[in-house]
Amino acid sequence: MAHIVFDGVRKTFGEFTALDGIDLEIADGEFTVVVGPSGCGKSTLLDLLGGLARPSGGRILLNGRPVTGPGLDRGIVFQQYALLPWRTAQGNVEFGLEATGVPRRQRAARAREFLDLVGLTGFEGRHPHELSGGMRQRVAIARSLAYDPDVLLMDEPFAALDAQTRESLQDELRRIWQSTGKTIVFITHGIEEAVYLGQRVAVMTSRPGRIKEVVPVSFGDRSALLGEDLRSSPEFARYRHEVWTLLHDEVARARQQEKEAVA
């Protein structure tokens, strides 16, 4: 049985249809990236899986059970870090553990463990304003991982970062995924990011959003090809072109929809 199942999922907002007939299955431990044109419903899809919204039709199953609301089996990382400014990095990671009743001493040890996992040993006592954007996003990732969710949901988490930091965190995220074995659903509008991170890339249509095609991405031993080595490989170029070809018409259609909405 698939770990996550979208079965005919539909989402409307009044007369506006954001998603229409989403069918997608994601295996346990899989890194799936969802890519599509602006306004296609990518973030809405993630909100539904996170239990932050309810589908208007169809169903979403997690481990065979319907998703009916938020839960500790899902950790969410947003584009904006959403850190508590009055708490240190360690305090922010401990925040989610407090809600689950983890004793204070265990909270501190677990927070340090996950800050080390994301490469922030030595920064436990820093407040968010004392950290760079990339470091803040690392804290957000550590916070989501600390209470051990089954699934990590990521909504364009690196979009606001500069190119060098973004690529560094992509490498970091792949390392974390390989070491933890978490199921990850990652939303992006970047084709290169989708191909670099995902085992499978689900391409969405323009509004109303549907799954146009799912592209399996296989580079063999990725650990032997990281960073620029992988991005400059012929295989990477081939996958990037395949996803770009699928997206090209959808982006043009989305732009036409925007023009018609303004007119």
C-alpha positions in Angstrom: 0.0 0.0 0.0 1.3 3.5 -0.9 2.2 5.7 2.1 0.3 8.7 0.7 -2.7 8.5 -1.7 -4.5 11.4 -3.4 -7.7 9.8 -4.8 -9.7 12.1 -7.1 -9.0 15.1 -4.9 -10.8 18.3 -5.8 -10.7 21.7 -4.1 -13.0 24.6 -4.8 -13.2 28.1 -3.3 -16.7 29.2 -4.1 -17.0 29.1 -7.9 -13.2 28.9 -8.3 -11.8 25.4 -8.8 -8.2 25.2 -7.6 -7.7 21.4 -8.0 -9.7 19.0 -10.0 -9.2 15.3 -9.9 -5.8 14.9 -8.3 -4.6 11.3 -8.4 -1.2 10.6 -7.0 0.5 7.8 -4.9 3.7 8.3 -3.0 5.7 5.4 -1.5 7.1 5.2 2.0 10.5 7.0 2.2 10.1 8.5 -1.3 11.3 12.1 -2.1 8.6 13.5 -4.4 8.7 17.0 -5.9 5.6 18.7 -7.2 6.2 21.4 -9.8 3.8 23.5 -11.9 3.1 27.0 -13.1 2.1 29.8 -10.7 -1.4 29.5 -9.5 -1.8 25.9 -10.4 -2.7 24.8 -6.8 0.7 23.4 -5.6 0.5 25.0 -2.2 -3.2 24.1 -1.9 -2.3 20.5 -2.5 0.2 20.6 0.3 -2.3 22.4 2.6 -4.7 19.5 2.0 -2.1 16.9 2.8 -1.1 18.8 5.9 -4.7 18.9 7.1 -4.7 22.7 7.0 -7.7 22.6 4.6 -10.3 20.0 3.6 -10.9 18.7 0.1 -14.1 19.5 -1.7 -14.1 16.1 -3.2 -12.1 12.9 -3.3 -9.9 11.7 -0.4 -6.4 11.8 0.9 -5.0 8.7 2.7 -1.9 8.6 4.9 -0.9 5.1 5.9 -4.4 4.0 4.7 -6.2 6.4 7.0 -8.1 9.5 5.8 -6.4 12.9 6.5 -9.0 14.9 8.4 -6.8 17.6 10.0 -3.3 18.5 11.2 -1.3 15.8 13.0 2.2 15.1 14.4 2.7 12.5 11.7 3.3 15.4 9.3 6.0 18.1 9.7 5.6 21.3 7.6 8.3 23.7 6.4 7.1 26.9 4.8 8.9 29.4 2.6 8.8 31.9 5.5 10.7 30.5 8.5 7.9 31.1 11.0 10.4 31.0 13.9 9.5 32.5 17.3 11.8 35.6 17.5 12.0 35.5 21.3 13.3 31.9 21.4 16.8 30.7 20.6 17.5 28.2 17.8 17.4 25.5 20.4 14.2 26.9 21.9 12.5 27.0 18.5 13.4 23.3 17.9 12.1 22.4 21.4 8.8 24.2 20.8 7.2 21.3 18.9 8.5 18.8 21.5 6.8 20.7 24.3 3.4 20.1 22.7 4.0 16.3 22.6 4.9 16.2 26.3 8.6 15.4 25.9 10.4 16.0 29.3 12.6 19.1 29.5 16.0 17.3 29.6 15.1 15.0 26.7 13.8 18.1 24.7 17.1 19.8 25.1 19.1 16.8 24.0 16.8 16.1 21.1 17.0 19.7 19.9 20.8 19.7 20.0 20.8 16.4 18.1 18.7 17.8 15.2 20.5 21.1 15.2 23.7 19.1 14.7 21.9 17.1 11.9 21.3 20.3 10.0 24.8 21.6 10.6 24.1 24.2 13.3 26.2 22.9 16.2 27.4 25.9 18.1 24.5 28.1 17.2 22.0 26.7 19.7 21.9 29.9 21.7 21.4 32.3 18.8 18.1 34.1 18.2 16.6 34.2 14.7 17.7 37.8 14.1 21.3 36.6 14.7 21.1 34.0 12.0 21.3 34.2 8.2 18.3 33.2 6.1 19.8 29.9 5.3 20.5 29.2 9.0 16.9 30.1 9.9 15.6 27.7 7.4 17.8 25.0 8.8 16.3 25.7 12.3 12.8 25.3 10.7 13.8 22.0 9.2 15.3 20.8 12.5 12.1 21.8 14.3 9.9 19.9 11.9 12.2 16.8 12.2 12.6 16.8 15.9 9.2 15.3 16.8 9.8 12.5 14.3 7.0 12.9 11.8 6.3 10.2 9.2 6.2 12.8 6.4 8.0 16.1 5.8 6.0 18.6 3.8 8.0 21.5 2.3 6.4 24.5 0.5 9.1 26.2 -1.6 11.3 26.4 1.5 14.4 27.7 -0.4 12.7 30.2 -2.7 13.6 33.3 -0.7 17.3 32.4 -0.5 20.2 33.4 -2.7 21.4 30.9 -5.3 24.5 29.7 -3.4 22.6 29.2 -0.2 19.8 27.5 -2.0 22.1 25.0 -3.6 23.9 24.4 -0.3 20.6 23.6 1.4 19.5 21.4 -1.4 22.6 19.2 -0.8 21.9 19.4 3.0 18.3 18.3 2.5 19.3 15.3 0.3 21.8 14.3 3.0 19.1 14.6 5.7 16.6 12.6 3.7 19.2 9.8 3.1 20.1 9.6 6.8 16.5 9.7 8.1 14.5 7.9 5.4 11.6 10.3 5.7 8.9 10.6 3.1 9.3 14.1 1.7 6.8 16.0 -0.5 8.5 19.2 -1.8 6.8 22.0 -3.7 8.7 24.2 -6.1 8.4 26.2 -9.3 12.0 25.6 -10.2 12.7 22.8 -12.7 16.4 22.4 -11.8 15.5 22.2 -8.1 12.8 19.6 -8.9 15.2 17.4 -10.9 18.1 17.8 -8.5 16.0 16.8 -5.4 13.3 14.4 -6.5 13.1 10.7 -7.0 10.0 11.5 -8.9 8.7 14.8 -10.2 5.0 15.3 -10.4 4.2 17.9 -13.1 0.9 19.8 -12.6 -1.3 21.5 -15.2 -2.4 25.1 -15.2 -5.5 26.0 -13.2 -7.5 23.9 -12.3 -4.5 21.8 -11.2 -4.3 18.2 -12.2 -1.3 15.8 -12.3 -0.2 16.0 -15.9 2.6 13.4 -15.6 4.9 11.9 -13.1 8.6 11.8 -14.2 10.8 9.2 -12.5 14.3 10.6 -12.0 17.2 8.2 -11.6 20.9 9.1 -11.5 22.2 5.8 -10.1 24.4 6.6 -7.1 23.6 10.2 -6.5 26.2 10.4 -3.6 28.9 10.1 -6.2 27.5 13.0 -8.1 26.6 16.1 -6.1 26.4 19.8 -6.8 27.8 21.0 -10.1 28.9 17.5 -11.1 25.3 16.3 -11.1 23.8 19.5 -12.5 26.2 19.4 -15.4 25.7 15.8 -16.3 23.9 14.7 -19.5 21.3 12.8 -17.5 20.4 16.0 -15.6 20.0 17.9 -18.8 17.8 15.2 -20.2 15.5 15.2 -17.2 15.4 19.0 -17.0 14.4 19.1 -20.7 11.7 16.5 -20.2 10.1 18.4 -17.3 10.5 21.7 -19.1 8.7 20.3 -22.1 5.8 19.1 -20.0 5.6 22.5 -18.2 6.0 24.8 -21.3 2.4 24.7 -22.5 1.1 24.9 -19.0 3.0 28.0 -18.2 1.8 29.6 -21.4 -1.8 28.6 -20.6 -1.4 30.0 -17.0 -0.2 33.4 -18.4 -3.2 33.5 -20.8 -5.5 32.8 -17.8 -3.9 35.8 -15.9 -4.4 38.1 -18.9 -8.1 37.1 -19.2 -8.6 37.6 -15.5 -7.3 41.2 -15.7 -9.2 42.0 -18.9 
